[in-house]
């Protein structure tokens, strides 16, 4: 799948330029691994096999948003746009606490 857009400028820079400036230093390597997996992924259901990243979809007004655990309180969140041929969009790094 392709990543279409980012809500977090630091993540965009990490993805496009491999520059960790703008993301927490303790999360940069794991985020790189997550981006590599997302790039190679063919189907959203592949995410469910990743128990170490505590993958789940959000509910309520965030229904359809996927969440992956990066650190204890940080999550990589994104949506998968089915209408746009399975593009990943609105990629964000959120602090849950």
RANOR-V45137 format. One record per residue. N is the residue number from 1. SS is DSSP state (H for helix, E for strand, L for the rest). OMEGA is omega in degrees with one decimal (999 if undefined). Layout:
n:N ss:SS omega:OMEGA
n:N ss:SS omega:OMEGA
This chain:
n:1 ss:L omega:178.3
n:2 ss:L omega:174.3
n:3 ss:E omega:-175.5
n:4 ss:L omega:-177.4
n:5 ss:L omega:-178.1
n:6 ss:E omega:172.6
n:7 ss:L omega:-176.0
n:8 ss:L omega:-176.4
n:9 ss:H omega:179.0
n:10 ss:H omega:177.4
n:11 ss:H omega:178.7
n:12 ss:H omega:179.5
n:13 ss:H omega:177.6
n:14 ss:H omega:-177.9
n:15 ss:H omega:-173.0
n:16 ss:H omega:-172.9
n:17 ss:H omega:-175.4
n:18 ss:L omega:177.6
n:19 ss:L omega:-177.6
n:20 ss:L omega:178.1
n:21 ss:L omega:-179.8
n:22 ss:L omega:174.3
n:23 ss:L omega:179.1
n:24 ss:L omega:-176.7
n:25 ss:L omega:-178.4
n:26 ss:L omega:-177.1
n:27 ss:L omega:-171.8
n:28 ss:H omega:-177.9
n:29 ss:H omega:-179.9
n:30 ss:H omega:177.9
n:31 ss:H omega:176.3
n:32 ss:H omega:178.5
n:33 ss:H omega:179.1
n:34 ss:H omega:178.1
n:35 ss:H omega:178.6
n:36 ss:H omega:178.5
n:37 ss:H omega:-179.1
n:38 ss:H omega:178.2
n:39 ss:H omega:-176.5
n:40 ss:H omega:-175.8
n:41 ss:L omega:178.1
n:42 ss:L omega:-176.7
n:43 ss:L omega:-178.1
n:44 ss:H omega:-179.0
n:45 ss:H omega:175.9
n:46 ss:H omega:-179.6
n:47 ss:H omega:-175.7
n:48 ss:H omega:179.4
n:49 ss:H omega:-175.5
n:50 ss:L omega:-176.8
n:51 ss:H omega:-178.7
n:52 ss:H omega:-179.7
n:53 ss:H omega:179.2
n:54 ss:L omega:-177.0
n:55 ss:L omega:173.0
n:56 ss:E omega:174.1
n:57 ss:E omega:-179.9
n:58 ss:L omega:-177.5
n:59 ss:L omega:178.2
n:60 ss:H omega:-178.1
n:61 ss:H omega:177.0
n:62 ss:H omega:-179.4
n:63 ss:L omega:179.6
n:64 ss:L omega:177.9
n:65 ss:E omega:178.3
n:66 ss:E omega:179.5
n:67 ss:E omega:175.8
n:68 ss:E omega:-179.4
n:69 ss:E omega:178.4
n:70 ss:L omega:174.9
n:71 ss:L omega:-176.9
n:72 ss:L omega:-177.1
n:73 ss:L omega:179.5
n:74 ss:E omega:-179.5
n:75 ss:E omega:170.4
n:76 ss:E omega:-179.3
n:77 ss:E omega:179.7
n:78 ss:E omega:173.9
n:79 ss:E omega:174.5
n:80 ss:E omega:-177.8
n:81 ss:E omega:-178.0
n:82 ss:L omega:-178.6
n:83 ss:L omega:-179.6
n:84 ss:L omega:178.0
n:85 ss:L omega:174.3
n:86 ss:L omega:174.2
n:87 ss:E omega:176.9
n:88 ss:E omega:-176.9
n:89 ss:E omega:177.8
n:90 ss:E omega:-179.4
n:91 ss:E omega:-174.7
n:92 ss:E omega:173.0
n:93 ss:E omega:-174.0
n:94 ss:E omega:175.2
n:95 ss:E omega:-176.2
n:96 ss:L omega:-176.6
n:97 ss:L omega:999
